[in-house]
């Protein structure tokens, strides 16, 4: 069974930019510790992603909520594996995953291609 934790995340103030990208690799330049990627679905073949940078003076608040959380460490192009782990956990526990999902980047090593990351994947439940 995947190591999924249920936790209440606090609201966060910051600044955000919305991007329409063809794939996860197109977000590599946005990855840095502290950044939160929020996935808002698809538009055609592209993903709609909000790049949120926490800042107490920010003009946007990312709301608090109850989340299923899985910590992933590895290649940034493999973060989708964390979603599979959360989905398996949710199905096994009778929990309905929601959206939008978040990825909170804790560590980013851009000396690797693709970057090596430690990221907390958060799915509303």
KOLNU-715727 format. One record per atom (N, C-alpha, C): atom name; residue in three letters; residue number from 1; chain; y, x, z. Coordinates in Angstrom, 1 decimal, decimal comma, padded with zeros to 4 digits. Last residue first. Layout:
N
 name resn resi chain      Y      X      Z
   CA  ALA  NUM     A      Y      X      Z
...
This chain:
125
 name resn resi chain      Y      X      Z
    N  UNK  125     A  015,8 -009,5 -000,9
   CA  UNK  125     A  014,7 -010,4 -000,6
    C  UNK  125     A  015,2 -011,6  000,2
    N  UNK  124     A  017,0 -007,1 -003,2
   CA  UNK  124     A  017,3 -008,2 -002,3
    C  UNK  124     A  016,0 -009,0 -002,1
    N  UNK  123     A  016,0 -003,8 -003,2
   CA  UNK  123     A  015,8 -005,0 -003,9
    C  UNK  123     A  016,0 -006,2 -002,9
    N  UNK  122     A  016,8 -000,4 -003,6
   CA  UNK  122     A  017,0 -001,6 -002,7
    C  UNK  122     A  016,9 -002,8 -003,6
    N  UNK  121     A  015,8  002,9 -003,4
   CA  UNK  121     A  015,8  001,7 -004,3
    C  UNK  121     A  015,8  000,5 -003,4
    N  UNK  120     A  017,2  005,8 -002,8
   CA  UNK  120     A  016,7  004,6 -002,1
    C  UNK  120     A  016,9  003,4 -003,0
    N  UNK  119     A  016,3  009,0 -004,0
   CA  UNK  119     A  017,0  007,8 -004,2
    C  UNK  119     A  016,4  006,7 -003,4
    N  UNK  118     A  016,6  012,2 -005,0
   CA  UNK  118     A  016,1  011,4 -003,9
    C  UNK  118     A  016,9  010,1 -003,9
    N  UNK  117     A  015,9  013,8 -008,2
   CA  UNK  117     A  016,7  012,9 -007,3
    C  UNK  117     A  015,9  012,5 -006,0
    N  UNK  116     A  016,4  016,0 -010,8
   CA  UNK  116     A  015,5  015,6 -009,7
    C  UNK  116     A  016,4  014,9 -008,7
    N  UNK  115     A  017,5  015,3 -014,2
   CA  UNK  115     A  017,8  015,6 -012,8
    C  UNK  115     A  016,7  015,2 -011,8
    N  UNK  114     A  015,1  016,2 -016,9
   CA  UNK  114     A  016,2  015,3 -016,3
    C  UNK  114     A  016,4  015,7 -014,8
    N  UNK  113     A  016,2  019,2 -015,8
   CA  UNK  113     A  016,4  018,2 -016,9
    C  UNK  113     A  015,1  017,5 -017,1
    N  UNK  112     A  017,9  020,6 -013,0
   CA  UNK  112     A  016,6  020,2 -013,7
    C  UNK  112     A  017,0  019,3 -014,8
    N  UNK  111     A  020,2  020,8 -011,8
   CA  UNK  111     A  019,7  022,1 -012,4
    C  UNK  111     A  018,4  021,8 -013,1
    N  UNK  110     A  021,0  018,6 -010,5
   CA  UNK  110     A  021,2  018,6 -011,9
    C  UNK  110     A  020,8  019,9 -012,6
    N  UNK  109     A  019,7  016,9 -008,0
   CA  UNK  109     A  019,7  018,3 -008,5
    C  UNK  109     A  019,8  018,3 -010,0
    N  UNK  108     A  020,8  014,8 -005,5
   CA  UNK  108     A  020,7  015,0 -007,0
    C  UNK  108     A  020,8  016,4 -007,3
    N  UNK  107     A  020,3  012,5 -002,9
   CA  UNK  107     A  020,3  013,9 -003,3
    C  UNK  107     A  020,1  013,9 -004,8
    N  UNK  106     A  020,8  009,7 -002,8
   CA  UNK  106     A  020,9  010,5 -001,6
    C  UNK  106     A  021,1  012,0 -001,9
    N  UNK  105     A  021,8  006,9 -004,4
   CA  UNK  105     A  021,4  008,3 -004,6
    C  UNK  105     A  021,8  009,1 -003,4
    N  UNK  104     A  020,6  003,8 -004,4
   CA  UNK  104     A  021,5  004,6 -003,6
    C  UNK  104     A  021,0  006,0 -003,7
    N  UNK  103     A  020,4  001,2 -006,5
   CA  UNK  103     A  019,8  002,5 -006,3
    C  UNK  103     A  020,9  003,4 -005,6
    N  UNK  102     A  019,7 -002,3 -006,5
   CA  UNK  102     A  020,6 -001,2 -006,2
    C  UNK  102     A  019,7  000,1 -006,1
    N  UNK  101     A  019,5 -005,4 -008,3
   CA  UNK  101     A  018,9 -004,3 -007,5
    C  UNK  101     A  019,9 -003,2 -007,5
    N  UNK  100     A  021,1 -008,7 -007,8
   CA  UNK  100     A  020,9 -007,4 -008,6
    C  UNK  100     A  020,3 -006,3 -007,7
    N  UNK   99     A  017,9 -010,2 -007,2
   CA  UNK   99     A  018,7 -009,3 -008,0
    C  UNK   99     A  020,2 -009,6 -007,5
    N  UNK   98     A  014,7 -010,4 -005,5
   CA  UNK   98     A  015,9 -011,0 -006,1
    C  UNK   98     A  016,7 -009,9 -006,9
    N  UNK   97     A  011,2 -011,1 -004,8
   CA  UNK   97     A  012,3 -010,1 -005,1
    C  UNK   97     A  013,5 -010,8 -005,8
    N  UNK   96     A  009,6 -012,9 -002,4
   CA  UNK   96     A  010,2 -013,1 -003,8
    C  UNK   96     A  011,4 -012,1 -003,9
    N  UNK   95     A  006,5 -012,2 -000,9
   CA  UNK   95     A  008,0 -012,1 -000,8
    C  UNK   95     A  008,5 -012,2 -002,3
    N  UNK   94     A  003,8 -011,9 -000,3
   CA  UNK   94     A  004,4 -013,3 -000,5
    C  UNK   94     A  005,9 -013,3 -000,5
    N  UNK   93     A  002,8 -009,4 -000,1
   CA  UNK   93     A  003,3 -010,0  001,1
    C  UNK   93     A  004,0 -011,3  000,9
    N  UNK   92     A  002,0 -008,6 -002,6
   CA  UNK   92     A  001,0 -008,5 -001,6
    C  UNK   92     A  001,5 -009,2 -000,3
    N  UNK   91     A  004,4 -008,9 -004,0
   CA  UNK   91     A  003,3 -009,8 -004,4
    C  UNK   91     A  002,3 -009,8 -003,3
    N  UNK   90     A  005,8 -006,8 -002,7
   CA  UNK   90     A  006,3 -008,1 -002,6
    C  UNK   90     A  005,2 -009,1 -002,9
    N  UNK   89     A  004,3 -004,5 -003,5
   CA  UNK   89     A  004,5 -004,8 -002,1
    C  UNK   89     A  004,9 -006,3 -001,9
    N  UNK   88     A  004,7 -004,6 -006,2
   CA  UNK   88     A  003,4 -004,7 -005,7
    C  UNK   88     A  003,4 -005,1 -004,2
    N  UNK   87     A  007,5 -004,2 -006,3
   CA  UNK   87     A  006,9 -005,5 -006,8
    C  UNK   87     A  005,5 -005,7 -006,3
    N  UNK   86     A  007,7 -001,6 -005,2
   CA  UNK   86     A  008,3 -002,8 -004,5
    C  UNK   86     A  007,7 -004,1 -005,0
    N  UNK   85     A  006,4 -000,2 -007,2
   CA  UNK   85     A  005,9 -000,2 -005,8
    C  UNK   85     A  006,4 -001,3 -005,0
    N  UNK   84     A  008,0 -000,7 -009,4
   CA  UNK   84     A  006,6 -001,1 -009,4
    C  UNK   84     A  006,1 -001,2 -008,0
    N  UNK   83     A  010,3  000,6 -008,5
   CA  UNK   83     A  010,4 -000,8 -008,7
    C  UNK   83     A  009,0 -001,4 -008,8
    N  UNK   82     A  009,5  003,2 -008,6
   CA  UNK   82     A  009,8  002,6 -007,3
    C  UNK   82     A  009,9  001,1 -007,4
    N  UNK   81     A  009,3  003,8 -011,3
   CA  UNK   81     A  008,1  003,7 -010,5
    C  UNK   81     A  008,3  003,0 -009,2
    N  UNK   80     A  011,9  004,2 -012,1
   CA  UNK   80     A  011,3  002,8 -012,3
    C  UNK   80     A  010,0  002,7 -011,6
    N  UNK   79     A  012,4  006,9 -011,8
   CA  UNK   79     A  012,8  006,0 -010,7
    C  UNK   79     A  012,2  004,6 -010,9
    N  UNK   78     A  011,9  008,7 -013,8
   CA  UNK   78     A  010,7  008,1 -013,2
    C  UNK   78     A  011,1  007,1 -012,1
    N  UNK   77     A  014,1  010,1 -014,4
   CA  UNK   77     A  013,6  009,2 -015,5
    C  UNK   77     A  012,4  008,5 -015,0
    N  UNK   76     A  014,6  011,8 -012,3
   CA  UNK   76     A  015,4  010,6 -012,4
    C  UNK   76     A  014,9  009,6 -013,5
    N  UNK   75     A  011,7  013,0 -010,6
   CA  UNK   75     A  012,5  013,0 -011,8
    C  UNK   75     A  013,3  011,7 -011,9
    N  UNK   74     A  011,8  012,5 -007,0
   CA  UNK   74     A  011,2  013,0 -008,2
    C  UNK   74     A  012,2  013,0 -009,4
    N  UNK   73     A  011,4  010,1 -004,6
   CA  UNK   73     A  011,8  011,5 -004,8
    C  UNK   73     A  011,1  012,0 -006,0
    N  UNK   72     A  012,4  007,0 -003,2
   CA  UNK   72     A  011,7  007,7 -004,3
    C  UNK   72     A  012,3  009,1 -004,4
    N  UNK   71     A  011,9  004,6 -000,8
   CA  UNK   71     A  012,6  005,9 -001,1
    C  UNK   71     A  011,7  006,6 -002,1
    N  UNK   70     A  012,5  001,2 -000,9
   CA  UNK   70     A  011,5  002,2 -001,2
    C  UNK   70     A  012,3  003,5 -001,5
    N  UNK   69     A  013,2 -001,9  000,6
   CA  UNK   69     A  013,6 -000,6  000,3
    C  UNK   69     A  012,5  000,4  000,2
    N  UNK   68     A  014,3 -005,1  000,4
   CA  UNK   68     A  013,1 -004,3  000,4
    C  UNK   68     A  013,5 -003,0 -000,1
    N  UNK   67     A  017,1 -006,3  002,4
   CA  UNK   67     A  016,5 -005,6  001,2
    C  UNK   67     A  015,1 -005,1  001,5
    N  UNK   66     A  019,7 -008,4  003,1
   CA  UNK   66     A  018,3 -008,1  003,5
    C  UNK   66     A  017,6 -007,5  002,3
    N  UNK   65     A  023,1 -007,3  003,0
   CA  UNK   65     A  022,0 -008,1  002,7
    C  UNK   65     A  020,7 -007,6  003,2
    N  UNK   64     A  026,7 -007,1  002,2
   CA  UNK   64     A  025,5 -006,8  003,0
    C  UNK   64     A  024,3 -007,6  002,6
    N  UNK   63     A  028,4 -006,3 -001,0
   CA  UNK   63     A  028,0 -007,1  000,2
    C  UNK   63     A  026,7 -006,6  000,9
    N  UNK   62     A  030,8 -004,2 -001,7
   CA  UNK   62     A  029,4 -004,4 -002,0
    C  UNK   62     A  028,8 -005,1 -000,8
    N  UNK   61     A  034,1 -004,7 -002,6
   CA  UNK   61     A  033,1 -004,7 -001,5
    C  UNK   61     A  031,8 -005,0 -002,0
    N  UNK   60     A  036,7 -002,9 -004,1
   CA  UNK   60     A  035,6 -003,8 -004,2
    C  UNK   60     A  034,7 -003,6 -003,0
    N  UNK   59     A  038,6 -000,9 -004,0
   CA  UNK   59     A  039,1 -002,3 -004,3
    C  UNK   59     A  038,0 -003,3 -004,4
    N  UNK   58     A  038,5  001,6 -001,3
   CA  UNK   58     A  038,1  000,9 -002,6
    C  UNK   58     A  038,6 -000,5 -002,7
    N  UNK   57     A  038,8  003,1  000,9
   CA  UNK   57     A  040,1  002,6  000,3
    C  UNK   57     A  039,8  001,8 -001,0
    N  UNK   56     A  036,3  004,1  001,5
   CA  UNK   56     A  036,9  003,1  002,4
    C  UNK   56     A  038,2  002,5  001,8
    N  UNK   55     A  034,0  004,3 -001,1
   CA  UNK   55     A  035,3  004,8 -000,6
    C  UNK   55     A  036,0  003,8  000,2
    N  UNK   54     A  031,2  004,7 -003,2
   CA  UNK   54     A  031,8  004,3 -001,9
    C  UNK   54     A  033,1  005,1 -001,6
    N  UNK   53     A  031,1  003,8 -006,4
   CA  UNK   53     A  031,3  005,0 -005,6
    C  UNK   53     A  032,0  004,5 -004,3
    N  UNK   52     A  028,9  002,4 -008,7
   CA  UNK   52     A  029,7  002,1 -007,5
    C  UNK   52     A  029,8  003,4 -006,7
    N  UNK   51     A  028,4  001,3 -011,8
   CA  UNK   51     A  028,4  002,6 -011,1
    C  UNK   51     A  029,4  002,4 -009,9
    N  UNK   50     A  026,4 -001,2 -013,0
   CA  UNK   50     A  027,7 -001,0 -012,3
    C  UNK   50     A  027,5  000,4 -011,5
    N  UNK   49     A  025,0 -001,9 -016,1
   CA  UNK   49     A  024,9 -001,2 -014,8
    C  UNK   49     A  026,3 -000,9 -014,3
    N  UNK   48     A  023,0 -003,5 -018,3
   CA  UNK   48     A  024,4 -003,6 -017,7
    C  UNK   48     A  024,3 -003,0 -016,3
    N  UNK   47     A  021,2 -002,1 -020,9
   CA  UNK   47     A  021,2 -002,4 -019,5
    C  UNK   47     A  022,7 -002,5 -019,1
    N  UNK   46     A  020,7 -003,3 -024,4
   CA  UNK   46     A  021,3 -002,4 -023,3
    C  UNK   46     A  021,2 -003,0 -021,9
    N  UNK   45     A  019,9 -005,0 -026,3
   CA  UNK   45     A  019,0 -003,9 -025,9
    C  UNK   45     A  019,5 -003,1 -024,8
    N  UNK   44     A  021,5 -007,8 -024,9
   CA  UNK   44     A  020,8 -007,2 -026,1
    C  UNK   44     A  019,8 -006,2 -025,6
    N  UNK   43     A  021,9 -006,9 -021,8
   CA  UNK   43     A  022,8 -007,6 -022,8
    C  UNK   43     A  022,2 -007,0 -024,2
    N  UNK   42     A  020,3 -007,3 -018,6
   CA  UNK   42     A  020,4 -006,7 -020,0
    C  UNK   42     A  021,4 -007,6 -020,8
    N  UNK   41     A  021,1 -006,6 -015,2
   CA  UNK   41     A  020,4 -007,2 -016,2
    C  UNK   41     A  020,6 -006,5 -017,6
    N  UNK   40     A  022,6 -005,2 -013,3
   CA  UNK   40     A  023,0 -006,6 -013,5
    C  UNK   40     A  022,2 -007,2 -014,7
    N  UNK   39     A  022,1 -002,8 -010,9
   CA  UNK   39     A  021,6 -003,3 -012,2
    C  UNK   39     A  021,8 -004,8 -012,3
    N  UNK   38     A  024,0 -000,3 -009,6
   CA  UNK   38     A  023,7 -001,7 -009,4
    C  UNK   38     A  023,3 -002,3 -010,8
    N  UNK   37     A  024,0  002,8 -008,0
   CA  UNK   37     A  023,8  002,1 -009,3
    C  UNK   37     A  023,4  000,7 -009,0
    N  UNK   36     A  026,0  004,6 -006,0
   CA  UNK   36     A  025,1  003,4 -006,0
    C  UNK   36     A  025,1  002,8 -007,4
    N  UNK   35     A  026,5  007,9 -004,8
   CA  UNK   35     A  026,7  006,9 -005,8
    C  UNK   35     A  025,6  005,8 -005,7
    N  UNK   34     A  025,6  009,8 -002,9
   CA  UNK   34     A  026,5  008,7 -002,5
    C  UNK   34     A  026,7  007,6 -003,5
    N  UNK   33     A  025,2  012,5 -005,2
   CA  UNK   33     A  025,0  011,9 -003,9
    C  UNK   33     A  026,0  010,9 -003,5
    N  UNK   32     A  025,1  011,3 -008,6
   CA  UNK   32     A  025,6  012,3 -007,6
    C  UNK   32     A  025,4  011,6 -006,2
    N  UNK   31     A  025,0  010,4 -011,9
   CA  UNK   31     A  024,2  010,6 -010,7
    C  UNK   31     A  024,8  011,7 -009,8
    N  UNK   30     A  026,3  010,2 -014,3
   CA  UNK   30     A  026,9  009,5 -013,2
    C  UNK   30     A  026,2  009,7 -011,9
    N  UNK   29     A  024,9  011,6 -016,2
   CA  UNK   29     A  026,2  012,2 -015,8
    C  UNK   29     A  026,8  011,5 -014,6
    N  UNK   28     A  022,7  009,8 -016,5
   CA  UNK   28     A  022,5  011,1 -015,9
    C  UNK   28     A  023,8  011,7 -015,4
    N  UNK   27     A  022,6  007,5 -017,9
   CA  UNK   27     A  023,4  007,4 -016,7
    C  UNK   27     A  023,3  008,8 -015,9
    N  UNK   26     A  021,0  007,7 -020,1
   CA  UNK   26     A  022,5  007,6 -020,4
    C  UNK   26     A  023,3  007,6 -019,1
    N  UNK   25     A  018,5  007,4 -019,1
   CA  UNK   25     A  019,0  008,8 -019,3
    C  UNK   25     A  020,5  008,8 -019,6
    N  UNK   24     A  018,0  004,7 -019,1
   CA  UNK   24     A  018,3  005,3 -017,8
    C  UNK   24     A  018,9  006,7 -018,0
    N  UNK   23     A  019,6  003,2 -022,0
   CA  UNK   23     A  018,5  003,6 -021,2
    C  UNK   23     A  019,0  004,4 -020,0
    N  UNK   22     A  021,9  002,2 -023,2
   CA  UNK   22     A  020,7  001,9 -023,8
    C  UNK   22     A  019,4  002,3 -023,0
    N  UNK   21     A  024,5  000,5 -021,2
   CA  UNK   21     A  023,8  001,8 -021,7
    C  UNK   21     A  022,4  001,4 -022,2
    N  UNK   20     A  027,5 -000,4 -020,2
   CA  UNK   20     A  026,4 -000,9 -021,0
    C  UNK   20     A  025,7  000,3 -021,6
    N  UNK   19     A  029,0 -000,3 -017,0
   CA  UNK   19     A  028,6  000,3 -018,2
    C  UNK   19     A  027,5 -000,4 -018,9
    N  UNK   18     A  031,7 -000,8 -014,8
   CA  UNK   18     A  030,6 -001,4 -015,4
    C  UNK   18     A  030,3 -000,6 -016,7
    N  UNK   17     A  032,6  000,9 -011,8
   CA  UNK   17     A  032,8  000,8 -013,3
    C  UNK   17     A  031,6  000,2 -013,8
    N  UNK   16     A  034,2  000,7 -008,6
   CA  UNK   16     A  033,1  000,5 -009,5
    C  UNK   16     A  033,6  000,5 -011,0
    N  UNK   15     A  034,8  001,8 -005,3
   CA  UNK   15     A  035,3  001,6 -006,6
    C  UNK   15     A  034,1  001,5 -007,6
    N  UNK   14     A  034,3  000,3 -002,0
   CA  UNK   14     A  034,4  001,4 -003,0
    C  UNK   14     A  035,0  001,0 -004,3
    N  UNK   13     A  032,6 -000,6  001,0
   CA  UNK   13     A  033,8 -000,6  000,1
    C  UNK   13     A  033,8  000,5 -000,8
    N  UNK   12     A  029,7 -002,3  001,9
   CA  UNK   12     A  030,3 -001,0  001,6
    C  UNK   12     A  031,5 -001,2  000,7
    N  UNK   11     A  027,7 -003,9  004,4
   CA  UNK   11     A  028,6 -003,9  003,3
    C  UNK   11     A  029,3 -002,6  003,1
    N  UNK   10     A  024,3 -002,7  005,2
   CA  UNK   10     A  025,7 -003,1  005,6
    C  UNK   10     A  026,6 -003,2  004,3
    N  UNK    9     A  021,1 -004,0  005,0
   CA  UNK    9     A  022,1 -003,0  004,6
    C  UNK    9     A  023,5 -003,6  004,9
    N  UNK    8     A  018,3 -004,5  006,8
   CA  UNK    8     A  019,6 -005,1  006,6
    C  UNK    8     A  020,5 -004,0  006,2
    N  UNK    7     A  015,0 -003,9  005,4
   CA  UNK    7     A  016,1 -003,6  006,3
    C  UNK    7     A  017,4 -004,3  005,9
    N  UNK    6     A  011,7 -003,1  005,1
   CA  UNK    6     A  012,6 -004,2  005,0
    C  UNK    6     A  013,8 -003,9  006,0
    N  UNK    5     A  010,0 -000,6  003,2
   CA  UNK    5     A  010,6 -001,0  004,4
    C  UNK    5     A  011,6 -002,2  004,2
    N  UNK    4     A  007,1  000,5  001,7
   CA  UNK    4     A  008,3 -000,3  001,6
    C  UNK    4     A  008,8 -000,8  002,9
    N  UNK    3     A  004,9  002,4  000,7
   CA  UNK    3     A  005,7  002,5  001,9
    C  UNK    3     A  007,1  001,8  001,7
    N  UNK    2     A  002,2  000,6 -000,9
   CA  UNK    2     A  003,4  001,4 -000,9
    C  UNK    2     A  004,2  001,3  000,4
    N  UNK    1     A -001,2  000,9  000,0
   CA  UNK    1     A  000,0  000,0  000,0
    C  UNK    1     A  001,2  000,9  000,0
